[in-house]
């Protein structure tokens, strides 16, 4: 089967690798244009482009999808199926309608929950106990197509979005091949999504960063582990400084007011939260510094408790 793959970030790489390892003819890869990064603003290729080039697969990076140029390229490639995984672009109807077997998407949530750009982060922000991957037929509306199959996985209480992201990417690659096998056999289901269960996962923004210590320790812990590495949870607890927080641990109980620093030492910075629980900040980054264990930071910047 000739397959055209569309994807951009690390999440999509295992799906591309799975297609190649399963023996499908990947006739091309569409990915986002290279973007400038770091202080030198040097153009950096997206992870999917780097992998495709290593596999000697032709790469296409159209700036637009609606001017007809991309569709003409697709006509020349003549794929039987288009597979999309975190491409970052909405496909116009002309592209969706082209392949004989249609277009399918690898989405990192249990649809219809968490449609949109950041489903892994929002599942963790909201304290979900499980999430998963959905393989679906694509439709004009974002992430609204009929479901082919899903696989669930639990979210550990101290897992970070980084480890969950990698785990879901691997699950997605395996599940994708199962779904394509079903498509080839003519046994792939089309299960409509329940409109009453739809929720959304919009793009992340810096507005999500500030920690509100009036919230529960669990909510703040979820915020910290869900926003790594960007935009990162932040707090102005330390005088004159806004620090980013990258790791935390749940503590015991306290009667102190929310935002009170209770302890600062080897275990990190213990802070009272709005539900009467304590949260330990265990990894942080001060302005102009690198990420480090809170205990290491405190050795050079001790906090005087009242």
C-alpha positions in Angstrom: 0.0 0.0 0.0 1.2 3.5 -0.9 1.0 5.8 2.2 1.6 9.5 2.5 2.6 10.5 6.0 1.9 13.9 7.5 3.5 14.9 10.9 5.9 17.3 12.5 7.0 16.8 16.2 8.6 13.9 18.1 5.2 12.4 18.8 4.8 11.6 15.1 8.1 9.8 14.7 7.1 6.4 16.1 4.1 6.3 13.7 6.4 7.0 10.7 8.8 4.3 11.9 6.0 1.8 12.4 4.8 2.3 8.8 8.2 1.7 7.4 8.9 -1.3 9.7 5.5 -2.8 8.7 6.5 -2.7 5.0 4.2 0.0 3.8 5.4 2.1 0.8 5.7 5.6 2.3 5.7 7.6 -0.9 6.4 10.9 0.9 6.3 12.9 4.1 4.5 16.3 4.6 5.8 18.3 7.5 5.9 21.9 8.7 8.6 24.2 7.4 11.9 24.5 9.2 11.8 27.0 12.0 14.5 29.3 13.6 15.5 28.3 17.1 17.9 29.3 19.9 19.9 32.5 20.1 21.5 32.1 16.7 18.0 31.7 15.1 19.4 28.9 12.9 16.8 27.0 10.9 16.1 23.6 12.5 14.3 20.8 10.7 11.3 19.2 12.5 11.9 15.7 14.0 9.7 14.1 11.3 11.8 15.6 8.5 15.0 14.4 10.2 13.6 10.9 10.5 12.2 10.9 6.9 15.6 12.0 5.5 17.4 9.3 7.5 14.9 6.8 5.9 15.4 8.3 2.4 11.8 9.3 2.1 10.9 12.4 0.0 10.0 15.3 2.2 7.6 18.1 1.3 7.1 21.3 3.4 4.3 23.3 1.9 3.7 26.7 3.4 0.0 26.5 2.4 -2.5 23.7 1.9 -5.3 25.5 0.3 -3.7 27.1 -2.9 -3.8 23.8 -4.9 0.0 23.3 -4.8 -0.1 20.6 -2.1 -3.0 18.8 -3.7 -1.1 18.7 -7.0 1.9 17.1 -5.2 -0.4 14.6 -3.6 -1.9 13.7 -7.0 1.6 13.0 -8.3 2.4 10.9 -5.3 -0.9 9.0 -5.7 -1.2 7.6 -2.1 -3.9 5.1 -1.3 -4.0 6.3 2.3 -2.9 9.5 4.1 -1.8 9.1 7.7 -1.7 12.2 9.9 0.0 12.4 13.3 0.4 15.8 14.9 0.9 17.6 11.6 -0.3 20.9 13.0 -2.4 21.8 9.9 -6.1 21.3 9.1 -6.5 19.4 5.8 -8.8 21.0 3.2 -11.6 18.8 1.8 -9.8 18.3 -1.5 -6.9 16.5 0.2 -9.2 14.6 2.6 -11.2 13.3 -0.4 -8.3 12.2 -2.5 -6.9 8.9 -1.2 -8.9 5.7 -2.1 -8.9 4.7 1.6 -9.2 8.2 3.0 -7.2 10.0 5.6 -6.7 8.7 9.2 -5.3 10.5 12.2 -3.3 9.4 15.2 -4.7 11.5 18.1 -3.3 11.5 21.6 -6.5 11.3 23.6 -9.6 9.2 24.1 -11.9 11.0 21.7 -14.3 12.7 21.9 -12.5 14.0 25.0 -9.7 16.5 24.4 -10.0 17.5 20.8 -7.4 20.0 19.7 -3.7 20.9 19.9 -2.6 19.9 23.4 -4.6 16.8 24.6 -1.8 15.2 26.6 -1.1 18.4 28.6 -4.8 19.1 29.3 -5.5 15.5 30.4 -2.7 15.9 33.0 -3.7 19.5 34.0 -7.2 18.2 34.7 -6.0 15.4 36.9 -7.2 12.6 34.6 -6.4 9.1 35.8 -6.2 7.7 32.3 -5.8 8.8 28.7 -4.9 7.0 25.5 -4.6 7.2 21.7 -7.4 7.2 19.1 -7.0 6.3 15.5 -9.9 7.9 13.5 -11.2 8.6 10.1 -10.6 12.3 9.4 -13.4 14.8 8.8 -13.6 18.5 7.9 -14.3 19.4 11.6 -11.2 19.2 13.8 -10.7 15.8 15.5 -14.4 15.0 14.9 -14.1 11.9 12.6 -15.4 8.5 13.3 -13.3 6.3 15.6 -11.5 3.2 14.2 -9.9 2.0 17.4 -8.5 3.3 20.8 -6.1 2.1 23.4 -6.2 3.3 27.0 -3.3 3.8 29.4 -3.2 5.0 33.0 -1.5 8.2 34.1 0.7 7.7 37.1 0.3 10.3 39.9 4.0 11.4 39.6 4.4 11.0 35.9 5.3 14.1 33.9 3.9 15.2 30.6 7.2 14.4 29.0 7.2 10.7 29.9 3.5 10.4 29.1 4.0 12.1 25.7 6.7 9.6 24.8 4.7 6.6 25.9 1.6 7.7 24.0 3.7 8.2 20.9 4.9 4.6 21.0 1.3 3.4 21.6 0.2 5.4 18.6 2.7 3.7 16.3 1.6 0.2 17.3 -2.1 1.1 17.2 -1.8 2.7 13.8 -0.6 -0.5 12.1 -3.5 -2.4 13.7 -5.9 0.2 12.3 -4.4 0.0 8.8 -4.5 -3.8 8.8 -8.2 -3.5 9.5 -8.7 -0.9 6.7 -7.0 -3.3 4.3 -9.2 -6.2 5.4 -12.3 -4.1 5.1 -13.1 -4.6 8.8 -12.2 -1.1 10.2 -15.2 0.2 12.2 -16.6 3.7 12.0 -17.9 4.6 15.5 -19.3 8.1 15.6 -18.2 10.4 18.4 -20.7 11.2 21.1 -21.3 15.0 20.8 -22.3 15.1 24.5 -18.8 13.9 25.6 -16.8 16.4 23.5 -14.1 18.5 25.3 -11.3 20.6 24.0 -7.6 21.0 24.5 -6.5 24.4 23.2 -2.9 25.4 22.6 -0.8 26.2 25.8 0.0 29.8 26.7 2.0 31.6 29.4 -1.3 32.5 31.1 -1.4 29.0 32.4 2.0 29.4 34.2 1.3 31.4 37.5 0.6 29.1 40.5 -2.4 30.0 42.6 -1.7 28.7 46.1 -5.4 28.9 47.0 -5.9 25.8 44.8 -5.4 22.3 46.2 -2.0 20.7 46.3 -3.2 18.1 43.8 -4.3 20.8 41.3 -0.9 22.6 41.6 1.0 19.3 41.3 -0.8 18.6 38.1 -0.1 22.1 36.8 3.6 21.7 37.5 4.0 18.3 35.8 1.7 19.2 32.9 3.5 22.4 31.8 7.0 20.9 31.3 9.1 22.2 29.5 7.0 25.2 28.3 5.4 27.4 29.5 6.3 25.9 32.9 4.5 26.6 36.1 5.8 29.7 38.0 5.6 31.3 41.3 6.7 34.6 42.9 7.1 33.1 46.4 10.7 34.1 46.6 11.3 37.9 47.2 11.8 39.7 43.9 12.0 36.6 41.8 9.6 34.6 39.7 10.9 31.0 39.5 9.8 28.3 37.2 8.9 25.0 38.9 9.5 21.6 37.1 8.9 19.0 39.8 6.9 18.6 43.0 5.9 16.1 45.6 2.8 15.8 47.7 3.3 16.4 51.5 1.2 16.2 54.6 -1.3 18.6 56.2 -1.0 22.2 57.5 -3.1 24.9 59.1 -1.0 27.7 57.7 -2.3 30.1 55.1 -2.0 29.2 51.4 1.3 30.4 50.0 3.2 30.1 53.3 6.7 28.6 53.0 6.8 26.0 55.7 10.2 24.5 55.1 13.2 25.0 52.8 16.0 22.3 52.8 17.0 18.9 51.5 13.4 17.9 50.7 12.8 21.1 48.7 10.5 24.1 49.4 7.4 23.1 51.3 4.4 25.4 50.6 0.9 25.5 52.2 -1.9 25.0 49.7 -5.5 26.0 49.7 -6.9 22.6 50.8 -4.7 22.5 53.9 -2.2 20.2 52.2 1.6 20.7 51.7 3.3 20.6 48.4 7.1 20.3 48.1 8.8 22.1 45.2 11.7 19.8 44.3 13.0 21.2 41.0 13.1 24.8 39.8 14.8 27.4 37.7 15.6 30.9 38.8 15.9 33.8 36.4 19.2 33.6 34.5 20.0 30.2 35.9 19.5 26.5 34.8 17.1 23.9 36.0 18.2 22.3 39.2 17.1 20.5 42.3 15.5 22.8 44.8 18.0 21.6 47.5 20.9 22.7 45.3 19.4 26.1 44.7 18.8 26.6 48.4 22.5 25.9 49.2 23.4 29.1 47.4 20.1 31.0 48.1 18.9 30.1 51.6 15.4 31.1 52.6 14.9 32.7 56.0 11.6 31.4 57.5 9.7 33.6 59.8 
